[in-house]
Amino acid sequence: MWQTLVFGILNGALYGMIALGIALVFGIMKYLNVAHGSLIIVGAYGSLFLFRWGVDPFATIPVILVALFLGGAILFLSLFKRLIQFPEETKIKNSLLIGFGLMLVLDNLATFLWTGDERSITPSYSGITFQIFGLRLPLIGLSGGFLALLLISFLHLFLSRTYFGKAVRAVSQDHEAASLTGIDVSRTFLISFAISVGLAAIPSVLIGLQSFSPTAGIQWFNKGIIVVMLSGIGNIYGVFPAGLFLGIIEALSVFLFGAAYREVTGLVVFVLILILFPKGILGSRAD
Amino acid sequence: MNVAKKFWIPICVAAISASVPLLTKSEYFINLLVMLFLYVILSQSWNLQGGINGQISLGHSAFFGIGALITRMLWMSKIPILLAIIGGGLSSILLAGVVGIPCLRMKRGYFPIGTLGLAIIAQITVGNILPVPGSLPSEYIVGYSLSSRYYLALFVAILSILVAYFVVRSRTGWALVAIRDDEEAAEAVGIKTFRFKVKALLISSFIAGLGGGVFAYHQVSYYYQSPFELSWSFLPTLTTFIGGLGTILGPILGSVCFLALNELFAFTLGEIHLVIFGFTFIMIVLFFPGGLMSIPHRFESSSAMRRIWGKRSRSIP
């Protein structure tokens, strides 16, 4: 029981990180980037590639981060930029459709380049676990949790202490008013989108250390979007606790109904939230 | 006479389609057409909700799957196939009523993602409960005739097209289009938006369920979860967008393109053909929101062309 909870919390940290990227774009720009999961998988392949060249997986994070950041910027400029002027509802719908097409492209490109086999990055320390109070704590899971804390505090400092962060928050509250005060909304969108894709680097290495295949992107996106809905749209600080919450729910459901329905539990919660609380349950301060 | 004059092209196409099994013995070709009809059924069903009513659903695989599952179950328990298929369609309506109607309460932007969630739930649940492949018993295989599958698929495809045609031309159709274009305005002029959205959902799910029934009748052996796979949700989305959202001919055109590209390139190019398809899809969403159907309008066509393409092709907002 306690052991499942521990794994649930460690998984939850990963979900939280995936959701951060989605929440940043969704909360600020009302873009729903369905391809986020596929971008994570692409990052995982990049990490695997570098690992085979003898680079430590955790050392690949900065490289993948920069590559995904640039990739995100290119994607925004070429595809998503056109949606800026639409009203919110159309923005969500059309970005979702574009993301869906992008997902199709990325998944099948990945299948073409690296075949459909399931792969994983296996450094020498992948099996190490610690024993505390009779609970097993895997080294990689712990470092994932640590990275998640690092990421959330970085993002917090970025959004609360920098001028650009202030602009991002202003745009997320009211982008017309923000543009009237002289904030370049289009540039803010570009950088937020690129950061959101760049943030996928950490989950992509952590997922790489578990196992991944070209079509796994949508599953990870699902986890992310469930967490975003749990935390409430536009509430970036709620994302991480919501991630842990999902991890714990999943762990409990494994305990109660067996591992086969792990995915279903999260999705049922998700659909119920969408129907009953369209604004999220952990309290949203936005709109 | 008037009807024959107005609809001679569709009638000719239907007549030619009906005579295909008499003209050719090529099983490959007939199977291909059955797949095409399946795509048309699904796309028309999807278009009723996604194109005409603007409720983009990614949950159609659940309706398709439940139709296939129930039809197969009923048919295996010695119920005549036609009744079994109607049972499949009804079960699909039931599913739509139980889980789909609550989904309509979601904010519109979240509808696709919520229905996607439902589709995944359905797939995993069925995969867990029935992890076995459902093969036909031997007495069914002995009596297997491809042409009866073909005619059933053709019949359901024509039915789906007719339903779409009459819905579009009815008061309901106007209401659905009004809701798509501006829900608040539609509410303001007195359209009961929720009721019409439910109507679109139920009709659409019924056709999808019939499509599932055709699938169950056609396939000799498949995993029970395979008609629940998400690709059955993605496929009608792709074909309808590429063909032309909200038109009758668009989904048919899109299905033909999808199938043709699939057959031509799936073996030579492998996954790359889906990459091309995804890319085309993005380009259409960005630059041609009316799909292939909107292209003739761009080159101001002759009145005859316009008659074939129909006047109802409107671009999405």
HADDOCK unambig.tbl for C-alpha pairs under 7 A between the chains (distance, minus, plus):
assign (segid A and resid 89 and name CA) (segid B and resid 108 and name CA) 6.94 0.50 0.50
assign (segid A and resid 89 and name CA) (segid B and resid 109 and name CA) 5.26 0.50 0.50
assign (segid A and resid 92 and name CA) (segid B and resid 109 and name CA) 5.58 0.50 0.50
assign (segid A and resid 93 and name CA) (segid B and resid 109 and name CA) 5.68 0.50 0.50
assign (segid A and resid 98 and name CA) (segid B and resid 282 and name CA) 5.33 0.50 0.50
assign (segid A and resid 98 and name CA) (segid B and resid 285 and name CA) 6.92 0.50 0.50
assign (segid A and resid 101 and name CA) (segid B and resid 278 and name CA) 4.56 0.50 0.50
assign (segid A and resid 101 and name CA) (segid B and resid 279 and name CA) 6.45 0.50 0.50
assign (segid A and resid 101 and name CA) (segid B and resid 281 and name CA) 5.92 0.50 0.50
assign (segid A and resid 101 and name CA) (segid B and resid 282 and name CA) 5.41 0.50 0.50
assign (segid A and resid 102 and name CA) (segid B and resid 278 and name CA) 6.47 0.50 0.50
assign (segid A and resid 104 and name CA) (segid B and resid 274 and name CA) 6.91 0.50 0.50
assign (segid A and resid 104 and name CA) (segid B and resid 275 and name CA) 6.41 0.50 0.50
assign (segid A and resid 104 and name CA) (segid B and resid 278 and name CA) 5.29 0.50 0.50
assign (segid A and resid 105 and name CA) (segid B and resid 274 and name CA) 6.84 0.50 0.50
assign (segid A and resid 105 and name CA) (segid B and resid 275 and name CA) 4.29 0.50 0.50
assign (segid A and resid 105 and name CA) (segid B and resid 278 and name CA) 5.18 0.50 0.50
assign (segid A and resid 105 and name CA) (segid B and resid 279 and name CA) 6.47 0.50 0.50
assign (segid A and resid 108 and name CA) (segid B and resid 271 and name CA) 5.32 0.50 0.50
assign (segid A and resid 108 and name CA) (segid B and resid 272 and name CA) 6.67 0.50 0.50
assign (segid A and resid 108 and name CA) (segid B and resid 274 and name CA) 6.44 0.50 0.50
assign (segid A and resid 108 and name CA) (segid B and resid 275 and name CA) 5.86 0.50 0.50
assign (segid A and resid 109 and name CA) (segid B and resid 271 and name CA) 6.88 0.50 0.50
assign (segid A and resid 109 and name CA) (segid B and resid 272 and name CA) 6.63 0.50 0.50
assign (segid A and resid 109 and name CA) (segid B and resid 275 and name CA) 6.37 0.50 0.50
assign (segid A and resid 111 and name CA) (segid B and resid 271 and name CA) 6.79 0.50 0.50
assign (segid A and resid 112 and name CA) (segid B and resid 271 and name CA) 5.65 0.50 0.50
assign (segid A and resid 112 and name CA) (segid B and resid 272 and name CA) 6.81 0.50 0.50
assign (segid A and resid 260 and name CA) (segid B and resid 128 and name CA) 6.70 0.50 0.50
assign (segid A and resid 264 and name CA) (segid B and resid 121 and name CA) 5.37 0.50 0.50
assign (segid A and resid 267 and name CA) (segid B and resid 117 and name CA) 5.82 0.50 0.50
assign (segid A and resid 267 and name CA) (segid B and resid 121 and name CA) 6.73 0.50 0.50
assign (segid A and resid 271 and name CA) (segid B and resid 114 and name CA) 5.73 0.50 0.50
assign (segid A and resid 271 and name CA) (segid B and resid 117 and name CA) 6.69 0.50 0.50
assign (segid A and resid 274 and name CA) (segid B and resid 106 and name CA) 5.83 0.50 0.50
assign (segid A and resid 274 and name CA) (segid B and resid 114 and name CA) 6.88 0.50 0.50
assign (segid A and resid 275 and name CA) (segid B and resid 102 and name CA) 6.43 0.50 0.50
assign (segid A and resid 275 and name CA) (segid B and resid 103 and name CA) 6.12 0.50 0.50
assign (segid A and resid 275 and name CA) (segid B and resid 105 and name CA) 5.96 0.50 0.50
assign (segid A and resid 275 and name CA) (segid B and resid 106 and name CA) 5.24 0.50 0.50
assign (segid A and resid 278 and name CA) (segid B and resid 106 and name CA) 6.53 0.50 0.50
assign (segid A and resid 278 and name CA) (segid B and resid 107 and name CA) 6.72 0.50 0.50
